[in-house]
Amino acid sequence: MISLQGVSTPLFTERRRCCHVFYTISFSENRPQSADKALGSARGNPAERTYLFTSESVSEGHPDKLADRISDTVLDRFLRSDPSAKVACETFIADNLVEVAGEFRTSPPELFITISKEIPDLVRQVIRDTGYNSTFSGIDLDTCEIRLQLN
């Protein structure tokens, strides 16, 4: 088994240093039982019994964490008004752009429209609370474009 864990790699762009990404890479001939069930038992050639497992962990302030916080905030807002709401929410972030997309079911259905109008303000509040407050961070909370793709 070969394993590389806890390698911290700073991510840089032309404009900013945004965070660290921690990688875990493992190589093993012993596949987890769940993989054996999904793939069937690989017998014979040892190369058929090997696999590569990777995982990624990002530090606070990474755009993926910000996207998760925004999605969680939108979910919380829907559940606060309708505890039985059905919410599938994803957030995508690029330079000075935040897109919130998903499917939402509320009772009454009109509640969806009311909360949907609040989402841009929720997004800006999460950006502010996270500390993204200038163009240096790649997202300016006052000027960033917020797109909604909601069903």
C-alpha positions as CSV (number, residue, x, y, z in Angstrom):
1,M,0.0,0.0,0.0
2,I,1.3,3.5,-0.9
3,S,-0.2,6.4,0.9
4,L,0.4,10.1,0.8
5,Q,-1.6,12.1,3.3
6,G,-1.7,15.7,4.6
7,V,0.0,17.3,1.7
8,S,-0.8,21.0,1.8
9,T,-0.8,22.7,-1.6
10,P,-1.4,26.5,-1.7
11,L,-3.6,27.5,-4.6
12,F,-2.7,30.7,-6.4
13,T,-4.3,32.7,-9.2
14,E,-3.0,35.8,-10.9
15,R,-4.9,37.9,-8.5
16,R,-4.9,36.1,-5.2
17,R,-3.9,33.3,-2.9
18,C,-7.1,31.8,-1.9
19,C,-6.5,28.8,0.3
20,H,-4.8,25.5,0.8
21,V,-6.0,22.1,-0.5
22,F,-5.1,19.0,1.4
23,Y,-4.9,15.8,-0.7
24,T,-5.1,12.2,0.5
25,I,-4.0,9.6,-2.1
26,S,-3.9,5.9,-1.4
27,F,-3.0,2.9,-3.6
28,S,-3.9,-0.5,-2.5
29,E,-4.6,-4.0,-3.8
30,N,-7.3,-4.5,-1.2
31,R,-10.4,-2.9,-2.5
32,P,-13.1,-2.0,0.1
33,Q,-15.9,-4.6,0.4
34,S,-18.4,-2.0,-1.0
35,A,-16.3,-1.7,-4.1
36,D,-16.2,-5.5,-4.5
37,K,-20.0,-5.6,-4.3
38,A,-20.4,-2.9,-6.9
39,L,-17.7,-4.2,-9.3
40,G,-17.9,-7.9,-8.6
41,S,-15.0,-9.9,-7.3
42,A,-11.9,-9.4,-9.4
43,R,-10.0,-12.6,-9.6
44,G,-7.0,-13.5,-11.7
45,N,-4.9,-10.6,-12.9
46,P,-3.6,-8.6,-9.8
47,A,-3.9,-5.4,-11.8
48,E,-7.7,-5.9,-11.8
49,R,-7.6,-5.9,-8.0
50,T,-6.0,-2.5,-7.7
51,Y,-7.6,0.9,-7.4
52,L,-6.6,4.5,-6.6
53,F,-8.5,6.4,-4.0
54,T,-8.2,10.2,-3.6
55,S,-10.0,12.7,-1.5
56,E,-9.7,16.5,-1.1
57,S,-10.2,18.7,1.9
58,V,-10.1,22.5,1.5
59,S,-9.5,25.1,4.1
60,E,-11.8,27.9,5.3
61,G,-12.3,30.6,2.7
62,H,-12.1,28.2,-0.3
63,P,-14.8,29.0,-2.9
64,D,-16.2,25.4,-2.4
65,K,-16.7,26.1,1.3
66,L,-18.4,29.5,0.5
67,A,-20.7,27.7,-2.0
68,D,-21.6,25.1,0.6
69,R,-22.4,27.9,3.2
70,I,-24.7,29.7,0.6
71,S,-26.5,26.5,-0.2
72,D,-26.9,25.7,3.5
73,T,-28.2,29.2,4.2
74,V,-30.8,28.9,1.4
75,L,-31.9,25.5,2.8
76,D,-32.2,26.9,6.3
77,R,-34.3,29.8,5.0
78,F,-36.8,27.4,3.3
79,L,-37.0,25.1,6.3
80,R,-37.5,28.0,8.7
81,S,-40.7,28.9,6.8
82,D,-41.8,25.4,5.9
83,P,-40.3,22.5,7.9
84,S,-41.6,20.0,5.3
85,A,-40.1,21.9,2.3
86,K,-38.2,19.8,-0.2
87,V,-34.9,21.5,-1.2
88,A,-32.2,20.5,-3.6
89,C,-29.8,23.5,-3.8
90,E,-26.4,23.9,-5.4
91,T,-24.3,27.0,-5.6
92,F,-21.6,27.6,-8.2
93,I,-19.0,30.3,-7.8
94,A,-16.6,31.9,-10.4
95,D,-14.9,35.3,-10.4
96,N,-17.5,37.8,-9.3
97,L,-20.3,35.5,-10.1
98,V,-22.5,33.4,-7.8
99,E,-25.2,31.1,-9.3
100,V,-27.7,29.4,-7.0
101,A,-29.7,26.6,-8.7
102,G,-32.0,23.9,-7.6
103,E,-35.5,22.5,-7.1
104,F,-37.7,23.6,-4.3
105,R,-41.2,22.5,-3.1
106,T,-43.0,24.4,-0.5
107,S,-46.5,24.4,1.0
108,P,-48.1,26.7,0.1
109,P,-46.4,27.1,-3.3
110,E,-46.5,30.9,-3.1
111,L,-43.9,30.6,-0.3
112,F,-41.4,29.6,-2.9
113,I,-41.8,32.9,-4.7
114,T,-41.4,34.9,-1.5
115,I,-38.2,33.2,-0.4
116,S,-36.8,33.2,-3.9
117,K,-36.8,37.0,-3.8
118,E,-34.7,36.9,-0.6
119,I,-32.0,34.7,-2.0
120,P,-29.7,37.5,-3.5
121,D,-29.7,39.2,-0.1
122,L,-28.9,35.9,1.7
123,V,-26.0,35.3,-0.8
124,R,-24.5,38.8,-0.1
125,Q,-24.9,38.3,3.7
126,V,-23.0,34.9,3.6
127,I,-20.3,36.5,1.4
128,R,-20.0,39.3,3.9
129,D,-19.9,37.0,7.0
130,T,-17.3,34.8,5.4
131,G,-15.0,37.8,4.9
132,Y,-15.0,38.2,1.1
133,N,-15.2,42.0,1.0
134,S,-13.2,43.2,-1.9
135,T,-12.1,42.5,-5.4
136,F,-8.8,41.1,-4.0
137,S,-10.7,38.0,-2.9
138,G,-12.3,37.6,-6.4
139,I,-15.8,38.3,-5.3
140,D,-17.0,41.8,-4.5
141,L,-20.1,41.4,-2.4
142,D,-21.5,44.8,-3.7
143,T,-21.0,44.2,-7.4
144,C,-21.0,40.4,-7.9
145,E,-23.5,39.0,-10.3
146,I,-26.0,36.7,-8.6
147,R,-27.9,34.3,-10.9
148,L,-30.8,32.2,-9.9
149,Q,-32.0,29.0,-11.7
150,L,-34.8,27.8,-9.5
151,N,-37.6,25.3,-10.2
